[in-house]
Amino acid sequence: MTFQPIKASGNFNDDTDESVIVEMRPKTRKPPLYKILLLNDDYTPMEFVVLILERFFGLNHAQSFEIMLTVHKKGVAVVGVFSHEIAETKVGQVMDFARRHQHPLQCTMEKE
């Protein structure tokens, strides 16, 4: 957290020995964002990846299909950028859903 001076008070005469009091106000920052990455594997069906993207990231079918192809061809794709808590929740949901359906799909998050 950084601080910004608001106001200085006191007498600025050279004849006095008064201390200057500076009131500080905390300067707020936006929280860091996290990228959610979907990783390619040789076993998870492409249709399942499209379903994940539609269900957990609210993408339409065309967007989901494009991202799935990127994952398939490049090995990884960013599927969204969120605050830490939301990213962590979405990664957990995707991993749980993949495990329940017996797919080795991997989903991770990293600071942007």
N, C-alpha and C positions, 0 to 999 in steps of 0.2 A: 504494500500500500504506500502510495506517495502522498505527500501533503503539500498544500498550496497555502501561502500566506494570505490572510484575509485583510488584516488591519494592524497597523502598528500604533501604539499609544505611548505617551510619555512626553516629557519636555526635552527638546533637542538643543537647549542652550549648552554652550561649552562650560558654563560656570557651575552646573549641577552634576552630581554623580548619580543620576537615576538610571536604572536599567530599563531597557526597552522590552516591552512584553509583546510578543507576536502571537496572535491567535491563529491556529492552523486548522484548516478544514480538510478532511480526507478527500483525495481525488479518486473517484471510482473508475474502474476499468471494466470493459465488457469481459465476460468469462471466455476462456479459450474454447475454440471449437474443435471437434474431432471428426475425422473422416472415417466412414465405415467402408471396409474393403471386403469384397467377396473374392475368394480364391478358387481357382480352377482345380478340378480333380478328374480322374479318368472314369469315375463310377457314377456320380450324380447325374441323372438325366437332365437334359436341357429344359424340358418342360417343367421339372421341379424347380429349377432356378427361376424361371419366368413366374411361377406361382409364388415363390418367396418374395420376389420384387413387387408383385402386384399386392400381395397380402400385407406385408410388413412395411413397405415403403410408399404405398399409395400410387404407384406408377401405373399408367395404362398399359395395355398389351404391347403396343408398338414400342414404347420406351423400354419396357421390360425385356422385350426380345432383343433390342439393340444392345443393351447392357449385357445380357446373357452372351451374345456373340462376342463382345469385347472381352469378357471373362474367358470364354472358350479360346479365343485367338491369342490374347496377350497374357493370359494366366492370372490376371487380377484386374479389378475395376472398382472405382469409387462409386458407391451406390447412394451416398448421402452424406451431408455434413450437419452435425447436431451438437448441442451442448453435451458435456460429459455424461450427465445422468441419462439423457434420452438415448445417446449412442450406446451406452452400456446396456440399457434395457433392450434396445433393438437387437444388439449382438446376442444377448442371452436368449431372446425369443427365437431368433433364426436358428441358433445352435440347438436349442431344445426341440424345435419343430423338425429339424433335419435328423436328429437322433431318433425321435419318435417314429420317423418314417424310414429309419435304417439307411440313411445316406451320410457319407463322410464329408459333406460340405463344410467348409471352414469360412468363418466370418470373423473379422478382427476390426479393431479400431486403433487409430493413431492420431496424435495431435497434429492439427493442420499447421 
